[in-house]
Amino acid sequence: MASNAISLRGVTVSYGQGPALDGIDLDIAAGATTAVLGANGAGKTTALNVIAGILKPTAGRIVDSTGAEVKGRTGIIRPGVAMSPEGRKLFGQMTVEENLLLGAYGLRDPRPNKDKMAEIFDMFPRVAERRRQAAGTLSGGEQQMVAIGRALMREPDLLLLDEPTLGLSPRIAGIVADMIARIAADGLTVVLVEQDAAVALALAKRAYVLVNGRIGISGEARDMDPREILNTYFETDARSGAQTT
């Protein structure tokens, strides 16, 4: 059985009015994709930011594979972790190549940058074709490829993907999903936050569904029915008027 790269134990995050996460336990298996599902406001991005080390829990612990507590610095992603954020957040006036190089900014050894960029261009041929084009002129799907490529430039041990198919057409979303599958097949540990349950369950080994900042259901992704998740757990959040993120 695969060990866990990182685990959340009893993690609570409060923003003032109430908890965005309310005592959740969550395991991220090493070398596999873990999906975190939920409706808007369920707490998915908050969970991702805790895993990244950007947010410190109000209560609870984050532990590594040895059980040692993982410490983070508020607002700064932990070493070995890279994130492709919701909305992509590229620098639109900068070229694709410049955006990719920013992903490697601050690495101790900048020499592998060109080799890594060549790998990313091989993985995303459409990005390679537009390497000298301003990122803001790309389509949504192309921008998403650049955002994922930028995260990979850090050569992370843990890759966090926040809503990578959001706002994309079904065809382009399928292309992005195929690329995520390729990345995961190389043995990288991935946490995938998604509203599209069908896409996420097809890519993941294990999945968690968040409802109002709590775990509604968790288990092997292959045993979960995306339609049941959508009808049961997403509707629960919609009726509750949850305000978490």
Secondary structure by P-SEA (a helix, b strand, c coil): cccccbbbcbbbbbccccccccbbbbbbbccbbbbbbbccccaaaaaaaaaaccccccccccccccccbbbbcccccccccccccccccccccccaaaaaaaaacccccccaaaaaaaaaaaacaaaaaacccccccccaaaaaaaaaaaaacccccbbbbccccccccaaaaaaaaaaaaaaaaaccbbbbbbcaaaaaaacccbbbbbcccccccccccccccaaaaaacaaaaaaaaccccc
